[in-house]
Amino acid sequence: MTRNILVKPIVSEKSERDISKLNRYTFIVDKKANKLEIKKAVETMFGTTVVEVNTSISPAKLKSRNTKSGVVKGRISAYKKAFVTLAEGEELDIYGKVEE
């Protein structure tokens, strides 16, 4: 039984700062994945050495917005984030090849 552990990388100003200063990458991962599975997935997918993995679960949030027909209420699902620290001098190519 195989599942996708890494869902997608998080690209934000804070995660970019962590990449440049701490060599730490942030991913949204499967909620049932543990730290050892996340470490193994990153090492096999990108071929790098992972030093540390920290995780956090963000709770679901209620959201509402105003439309012509009234207020529409909904929610954003809960998700799990993984903060992956790589060995010194290594980096991930999460953007792929960008042509200028």
SULJOTA-V26508 format. One record per backbone hydrogen bond with DSSP energy under -0.5 kcal/mol. NH is the residue of the N-H (numbers start at 0). CO is the residue of the C=O. Records with the same first field share a line. If there is no record, write none. Layout:
NH: CO / CO
This chain:
4: 2
6: 4 / 27
7: 27
9: 25
10: 8
11: 9
15: 11
16: 12
17: 13
18: 14
19: 15
20: 16
21: 17
22: 17 / 18
23: 17
24: 83
26: 81
27: 7
28: 26 / 79
29: 4
32: 29
37: 33
38: 34
39: 35
40: 36
41: 37
42: 38
43: 39
44: 40
45: 41
46: 42
49: 47
50: 84
51: 84
53: 82
55: 80
57: 55 / 78
60: 75
62: 73
64: 71
66: 69
69: 66
71: 64
72: 70
73: 62
75: 60
78: 57
79: 28
80: 55
81: 26
82: 53
83: 24 / 81
84: 51 / 82
85: 22
86: 48
89: 86
93: 91
97: 95
98: 96
